[in-house]
Amino acid sequence: MSSLLKELGVLIFSAGEEIEKKAAEFKAKREERFKEFDEKVNTAKEDIKTKYGGQFGKVKDRLNDFVSGLGMATKEEIKELRDLVKAIDAKLESMGKKEP
């Protein structure tokens, strides 16, 4: 019985070592695949920038013109309104502090 337990212990220990080796291999492969994927993504981004870089600005301007034609506020207009509200709020707070 004790020899069986000893053999089983050695077997389990060696299986643990094999599992650790496989885990290290999988980790190395995963890191390599991630680097390859990252390189592919970066090259694709660069290709898109070189092919269509100037056109994105034109499309954005056209879209802003279209949105403003519909009567919707653009991001710049919303930012401007927020800044105005903050300025008015600051003035009101300063007026409120002067009264007491």
C-alpha positions in Angstrom: 0.0 0.0 0.0 2.8 2.4 0.9 4.6 1.7 -2.4 1.4 2.4 -4.3 1.1 5.8 -2.5 4.8 6.5 -3.2 4.3 5.8 -6.9 1.1 7.8 -7.0 2.9 10.7 -5.3 5.7 10.6 -7.9 3.2 10.4 -10.7 1.3 13.3 -9.4 4.4 15.3 -8.9 5.7 14.6 -12.5 2.2 15.5 -13.9 2.4 18.8 -12.1 5.7 19.5 -13.6 4.4 18.7 -17.1 1.4 20.9 -16.5 3.6 23.8 -15.5 5.7 23.3 -18.7 2.6 23.3 -20.9 1.3 26.4 -19.1 4.6 28.2 -19.8 4.5 27.1 -23.5 0.9 28.3 -23.8 1.8 31.6 -22.2 4.8 32.1 -24.6 2.6 31.3 -27.6 -0.2 33.6 -26.5 2.3 36.5 -26.0 3.7 35.8 -29.5 0.3 35.7 -31.1 -0.6 39.0 -29.3 2.5 40.7 -30.6 1.7 39.5 -34.2 -1.9 40.7 -33.8 -0.8 44.1 -32.5 1.6 44.5 -35.4 -1.1 43.6 -37.9 -3.5 46.1 -36.3 -0.9 48.9 -36.3 0.0 48.2 -40.0 -3.7 48.2 -40.9 -4.2 51.6 -39.0 -1.2 53.1 -40.9 -2.6 51.8 -44.2 -6.0 53.4 -43.5 -4.4 56.6 -42.5 -2.3 56.8 -45.6 -5.2 55.9 -47.9 -8.0 57.8 -46.4 -6.3 60.3 -43.9 -7.3 63.5 -45.7 -10.8 62.3 -46.5 -11.8 61.8 -42.8 -11.6 65.5 -42.2 -13.8 66.2 -45.2 -16.4 63.7 -44.1 -16.4 65.1 -40.6 -17.0 68.6 -42.0 -19.8 67.4 -44.2 -21.4 65.5 -41.3 -21.2 68.6 -39.1 -22.8 70.7 -41.9 -25.6 68.1 -42.3 -26.2 67.9 -38.5 -26.4 71.7 -38.2 -28.7 71.8 -41.2 -31.1 69.5 -39.3 -31.0 71.9 -36.4 -29.1 69.5 -34.1 -26.3 70.9 -31.9 -22.7 69.8 -32.7 -20.1 68.9 -30.1 -18.5 72.3 -30.4 -21.8 74.1 -29.8 -22.6 72.0 -26.8 -19.1 72.7 -25.4 -19.7 76.4 -26.0 -23.1 76.2 -24.1 -21.5 74.4 -21.2 -18.8 77.0 -20.9 -21.5 79.8 -20.9 -23.5 78.0 -18.3 -20.4 77.6 -16.1 -19.6 81.3 -16.5 -23.1 82.4 -15.6 -23.1 80.0 -12.6 -19.8 81.5 -11.4 -21.3 85.0 -11.7 -24.4 84.0 -9.8 -22.3 82.5 -7.0 -20.2 85.6 -6.7 -23.4 87.8 -6.6 -24.9 85.5 -3.9 -21.8 85.8 -1.8 -21.9 89.6 -1.8 -25.4 89.9 -0.4 -24.9 88.8 3.2 
